[in-house]
Amino acid sequence: MKSMFTTRELPDVDRFSVFRDTIKDRFLSSYECNEVELPPHSRFYANIVEQKVTNIRFIQLESNGHWASSRPLTHKLSLEEHFQIEIQRSGTSHLTQDGRTAFLRQGDFCIFDMARPVSWSFDNDYSLFKILIPREKLASRLGNTQNLTARAIRGNSITGSLVYSFVMRYIPFLDSMPPQHAQQLSDILLNLITSAFSEYSIATPPQSLGRSTLFYFAQHYLEQHISDPDLSVNQCANACGISVRYLQMLFKEQNTSVLRWIYQKRLENYKAALVNPLLAEKNITQLAYECGFSDISNLSRKFKSEFFMTPSEYRKIHSLR
């Protein structure tokens, strides 16, 4: 992501006012902002980095605590023609719109309409992602969005954890990807956000989740349950709301199968566990069980066939290195 603004080189006395004016110029035409009292010897700081994929803007913002509000001007609706998704990376915040207040902790996110009054409260240092989405792009997926603003999606919910892990894994690196891949990832993210808000939506979303989104959803489910020895294809298909046959087709398109993907992921985790010095007190059988393997003798044969050494030998060689 590209740096858009930082207070690093600014005089202390100008930092907050320049930050306030930057937010007003770049995001909201009418923006009121008040600084909270900082601890002694502390200086206000703020950093903003941005990445744009077609007409969607991804912004990462970190700052000291402050209070802010916006009452958009009716004659200046360029940026106000967008929705914003706010995803809390650290700290806490309160966002109020349409008579509701969303309290956000790490991993939580919510949506607000930039064309209507909104207010924020950041009591302490915080970091968050902002995603600016054109109105028609999100409204076409969710229908009437007035019922959705300032409703928190929790990061520990199924769809919430999907959105948060996706953002943390891919968004900071969009600028290093080919444009086609970056566009595909942004479409997947919009589908995941749509799925998260669909239970609040008055209208049923007219678009179903695409194949790439479902494949990511399935991967995430498998990763979350990879240590469960009873993890099955049926469980994953049910969690994704699709048939086993369709799930298998999604993985076949990626030149693998569900069971093969599970095995490879467990094997990656097992190899990492074998060489992790913090797990040196655990024997190789215990680590195998914790990674989700149940047939240890079969695992040993496969491991030796693939790496030309036993798990014990693999562990010993890497510990010596």
C-alpha positions as CSV (number, residue, x, y, z in Angstrom):
1,M,0.0,0.0,0.0
2,K,1.2,3.5,-0.8
3,S,1.8,6.2,1.9
4,M,-0.7,9.0,1.6
5,F,-0.2,11.0,4.7
6,T,2.0,10.9,7.9
7,T,2.6,13.4,10.7
8,R,6.2,12.2,11.1
9,E,7.9,15.3,9.6
10,L,5.4,17.8,10.8
11,P,5.9,20.2,13.8
12,D,4.1,19.0,16.9
13,V,1.8,22.0,17.0
14,D,0.6,21.4,13.5
15,R,0.1,17.7,13.5
16,F,-3.5,17.4,14.5
17,S,-4.8,20.3,12.4
18,V,-3.1,19.0,9.3
19,F,-4.5,15.5,9.9
20,R,-8.0,16.9,10.3
21,D,-7.7,18.9,7.1
22,T,-6.3,15.9,5.2
23,I,-9.3,13.7,6.3
24,K,-11.7,16.5,5.2
25,D,-10.1,17.0,1.8
26,R,-9.6,13.3,1.0
27,F,-12.7,11.6,2.5
28,L,-15.5,13.9,3.9
29,S,-16.4,17.4,2.8
30,S,-17.8,18.4,6.2
31,Y,-15.6,17.1,9.0
32,E,-15.4,18.2,12.6
33,C,-12.6,16.7,14.7
34,N,-11.5,17.1,18.4
35,E,-8.3,15.9,19.9
36,V,-8.4,13.9,23.1
37,E,-6.0,14.8,26.0
38,L,-2.8,12.9,25.5
39,P,-0.5,11.6,28.3
40,P,2.3,13.9,29.3
41,H,5.2,14.1,26.8
42,S,3.1,12.3,24.1
43,R,2.8,13.7,20.6
44,F,-0.2,13.3,18.3
45,Y,0.6,11.0,15.4
46,A,-1.3,9.7,12.4
47,N,-0.4,7.6,9.4
48,I,-2.5,6.8,6.3
49,V,-1.7,4.5,3.5
50,E,-3.9,3.7,0.5
51,Q,-4.3,1.3,-2.4
52,K,-6.9,1.6,-5.2
53,V,-8.3,-1.3,-7.2
54,T,-10.5,0.0,-10.1
55,N,-13.0,2.1,-8.2
56,I,-12.6,0.7,-4.7
57,R,-10.2,2.4,-2.3
58,F,-8.4,0.5,0.5
59,I,-7.1,2.7,3.3
60,Q,-5.1,1.8,6.4
61,L,-5.3,4.5,9.2
62,E,-3.6,4.6,12.6
63,S,-3.7,7.5,15.0
64,N,-4.1,8.7,18.6
65,G,-7.6,8.8,20.0
66,H,-10.0,11.6,19.0
67,W,-13.7,12.4,18.4
68,A,-15.1,13.3,15.0
69,S,-18.4,13.8,13.2
70,S,-19.4,14.5,9.6
71,R,-22.5,16.2,8.1
72,P,-22.0,15.9,4.3
73,L,-22.8,18.9,2.1
74,T,-25.7,18.2,-0.3
75,H,-24.0,20.1,-3.1
76,K,-20.8,18.2,-2.9
77,L,-21.4,14.5,-3.3
78,S,-18.4,13.0,-5.0
79,L,-17.0,11.1,-2.1
80,E,-20.4,11.0,-0.4
81,E,-21.5,8.7,-3.2
82,H,-19.6,5.9,-1.4
83,F,-20.1,3.5,1.5
84,Q,-17.3,2.9,3.9
85,I,-16.5,-0.4,5.6
86,E,-14.5,0.1,8.8
87,I,-12.5,-2.9,10.1
88,Q,-10.9,-2.5,13.5
89,R,-7.3,-3.7,13.5
90,S,-6.4,-2.6,17.1
91,G,-7.9,-0.5,19.8
92,T,-11.6,0.2,20.1
93,S,-14.0,2.7,18.5
94,H,-17.7,3.7,18.5
95,L,-19.4,4.6,15.2
96,T,-22.9,6.2,15.3
97,Q,-25.3,6.6,12.4
98,D,-29.1,6.4,11.8
99,G,-29.8,6.2,15.6
100,R,-27.5,3.2,16.1
101,T,-24.0,2.9,17.6
102,A,-21.6,0.1,16.7
103,F,-18.9,-0.7,19.3
104,L,-15.9,-2.2,17.4
105,R,-13.0,-4.2,18.9
106,Q,-10.2,-6.0,17.0
107,G,-11.6,-8.0,14.1
108,D,-15.1,-6.3,14.2
109,F,-16.4,-4.2,11.3
110,C,-19.4,-2.2,10.3
111,I,-20.7,-0.1,7.4
112,F,-21.8,3.5,7.1
113,D,-23.2,5.8,4.4
114,M,-21.0,8.7,3.6
115,A,-24.0,10.7,2.4
116,R,-25.6,10.9,5.9
117,P,-24.4,12.3,9.3
118,V,-22.0,10.0,11.1
119,S,-19.8,10.3,14.2
120,W,-16.8,8.4,15.6
121,S,-15.2,8.1,19.0
122,F,-11.6,6.7,19.4
123,D,-10.7,6.8,23.1
124,N,-7.2,5.5,22.7
125,D,-4.6,4.7,20.1
126,Y,-6.1,2.7,17.3
127,S,-5.6,1.2,13.8
128,L,-8.2,0.3,11.2
129,F,-8.9,-0.5,7.6
130,K,-11.3,1.6,5.6
131,I,-12.8,0.3,2.4
132,L,-14.5,2.9,0.2
133,I,-17.1,1.3,-2.1
134,P,-19.1,3.1,-4.8
135,R,-22.8,3.2,-3.8
136,E,-24.1,1.3,-6.8
137,K,-21.5,-1.5,-6.4
138,L,-22.7,-2.4,-2.8
139,A,-26.4,-1.5,-3.2
140,S,-26.7,-3.9,-6.1
141,R,-25.6,-6.7,-3.8
142,L,-27.5,-5.7,-0.6
143,G,-30.5,-3.8,-1.8
144,N,-31.8,-1.2,0.8
145,T,-28.7,-0.5,3.0
146,Q,-30.3,1.9,5.5
147,N,-31.0,-1.0,7.9
148,L,-27.3,-2.0,7.8
149,T,-25.5,1.1,8.9
150,A,-23.7,1.1,12.3
151,R,-24.4,-2.6,12.9
152,A,-21.3,-4.4,14.1
153,I,-20.2,-7.7,12.5
154,R,-18.2,-9.5,15.1
155,G,-14.7,-10.8,14.2
156,N,-15.4,-14.1,16.1
157,S,-18.4,-14.9,13.9
158,I,-18.0,-17.2,10.9
159,T,-18.4,-14.5,8.3
160,G,-16.7,-11.9,10.4
161,S,-13.6,-14.0,10.9
162,L,-13.6,-14.7,7.1
163,V,-13.6,-11.0,6.2
164,Y,-11.0,-10.0,8.8
165,S,-8.6,-12.8,7.9
166,F,-9.0,-12.0,4.2
167,V,-8.3,-8.3,4.7
168,M,-5.2,-9.0,6.9
169,R,-3.8,-11.6,4.6
170,Y,-4.3,-9.9,1.2
171,I,-5.2,-6.2,1.3
172,P,-1.7,-4.9,2.3
173,F,-0.2,-6.6,-0.7
174,L,-2.7,-5.7,-3.5
175,D,-0.2,-3.2,-5.0
176,S,2.3,-6.0,-5.6
177,M,-0.1,-8.2,-7.4
178,P,-1.1,-8.3,-11.1
179,P,-4.2,-6.1,-11.7
180,Q,-6.3,-9.0,-12.7
181,H,-5.5,-10.9,-9.4
182,A,-6.1,-7.7,-7.3
183,Q,-9.5,-7.2,-9.0
184,Q,-10.4,-10.9,-8.3
185,L,-9.5,-10.6,-4.7
186,S,-11.4,-7.3,-4.2
187,D,-14.5,-9.1,-5.8
188,I,-14.1,-12.0,-3.3
189,L,-13.9,-9.5,-0.4
190,L,-17.1,-7.7,-1.6
191,N,-18.9,-11.1,-1.7
192,L,-17.7,-12.0,1.8
193,I,-18.9,-8.6,3.1
194,T,-22.2,-9.1,1.4
195,S,-22.6,-12.5,3.0
196,A,-21.8,-11.0,6.4
197,F,-24.5,-8.3,6.1
198,S,-27.1,-10.4,4.3
199,E,-28.9,-11.4,7.6
200,Y,-29.7,-7.7,8.3
201,S,-30.7,-6.9,4.7
202,I,-34.4,-6.3,4.0
203,A,-34.0,-7.6,0.4
204,T,-32.3,-10.9,-0.5
205,P,-29.0,-10.2,-2.2
206,P,-29.6,-10.6,-6.0
207,Q,-26.1,-12.1,-6.5
208,S,-24.9,-15.5,-5.3
209,L,-21.4,-16.0,-4.0
210,G,-19.0,-16.7,-6.9
211,R,-16.8,-19.8,-7.2
212,S,-13.6,-18.2,-6.1
213,T,-15.4,-16.8,-3.0
214,L,-16.8,-20.2,-2.1
215,F,-13.4,-21.8,-2.6
216,Y,-11.9,-19.3,-0.2
217,F,-14.8,-19.8,2.3
218,A,-14.1,-23.6,2.1
219,Q,-10.4,-23.1,2.6
220,H,-11.0,-20.9,5.7
221,Y,-13.4,-23.5,7.2
222,L,-10.9,-26.3,6.7
223,E,-8.0,-24.2,8.2
224,Q,-10.1,-23.5,11.3
225,H,-10.9,-27.2,11.8
226,I,-7.7,-28.7,10.4
227,S,-6.6,-30.2,13.8
228,D,-9.9,-32.1,14.1
229,P,-9.3,-35.7,13.1
230,D,-12.9,-36.2,12.2
231,L,-12.9,-33.3,9.7
232,S,-14.8,-34.4,6.6
233,V,-15.8,-33.3,3.1
234,N,-19.5,-33.4,4.2
235,Q,-18.8,-31.1,7.1
236,C,-17.1,-28.6,4.9
237,A,-19.8,-28.7,2.2
238,N,-22.6,-28.2,4.9
239,A,-20.7,-25.2,6.3
240,C,-20.5,-23.6,2.9
241,G,-24.1,-24.4,2.1
242,I,-23.3,-26.3,-1.1
243,S,-23.3,-30.0,-2.2
244,V,-20.4,-32.3,-1.7
245,R,-20.2,-32.7,-5.5
246,Y,-20.0,-28.9,-6.0
247,L,-17.3,-28.6,-3.3
248,Q,-15.2,-31.3,-4.9
249,M,-15.6,-29.5,-8.2
250,L,-14.2,-26.3,-6.7
251,F,-11.1,-28.0,-5.5
252,K,-10.7,-30.0,-8.8
253,E,-10.6,-26.6,-10.6
254,Q,-7.5,-25.8,-8.4
255,N,-5.9,-29.1,-9.4
256,T,-6.4,-30.8,-6.0
257,S,-9.1,-32.5,-4.0
258,V,-10.6,-31.7,-0.6
259,L,-8.9,-34.6,1.1
260,R,-5.6,-33.9,-0.6
261,W,-5.8,-30.2,0.5
262,I,-6.5,-31.3,4.1
263,Y,-3.5,-33.7,4.1
264,Q,-1.1,-31.1,2.6
265,K,-2.2,-28.5,5.2
266,R,-1.8,-30.9,8.1
267,L,1.6,-31.9,6.7
268,E,2.7,-28.3,6.5
269,N,1.6,-27.8,10.1
270,Y,3.3,-31.0,11.2
271,K,6.6,-30.1,9.6
272,A,6.5,-26.6,11.2
273,A,5.8,-28.2,14.6
274,L,8.7,-30.7,14.3
275,V,11.2,-27.8,14.0
276,N,9.5,-25.4,16.4
277,P,11.9,-25.1,19.4
278,L,8.9,-24.2,21.6
279,L,7.5,-27.7,21.0
280,A,10.7,-29.6,21.5
281,E,9.4,-31.3,24.6
282,K,6.6,-33.0,22.7
283,N,7.2,-36.3,20.9
284,I,6.5,-36.7,17.2
285,T,3.4,-38.8,17.8
286,Q,1.8,-36.2,20.1
287,L,2.5,-33.5,17.5
288,A,1.0,-35.6,14.7
289,Y,-2.3,-36.0,16.7
290,E,-2.4,-32.3,17.5
291,C,-2.1,-31.6,13.7
292,G,-5.1,-33.8,13.0
293,F,-3.5,-37.0,12.0
294,S,-5.0,-40.2,13.4
295,D,-3.2,-43.0,11.5
296,I,0.4,-42.4,12.7
297,S,2.0,-45.4,11.0
298,N,0.5,-44.4,7.6
299,L,1.8,-40.8,8.2
300,S,5.3,-42.1,8.9
301,R,5.3,-44.1,5.7
302,K,4.1,-41.2,3.6
303,F,6.5,-38.8,5.2
304,K,9.5,-41.0,4.5
305,S,8.4,-41.6,1.0
306,E,8.0,-37.9,0.3
307,F,11.0,-36.5,2.2
308,F,13.4,-39.6,2.2
309,M,13.6,-39.5,6.0
310,T,11.4,-40.3,9.0
311,P,9.8,-37.5,11.1
312,S,12.4,-38.1,13.8
313,E,15.2,-37.7,11.4
314,Y,13.6,-34.6,9.9
315,R,13.4,-33.1,13.4
316,K,17.0,-34.0,14.3
317,I,18.5,-32.6,11.1
318,H,16.6,-29.3,11.4
319,S,17.4,-28.9,15.1
320,L,21.1,-29.3,14.2
321,R,20.8,-26.6,11.6
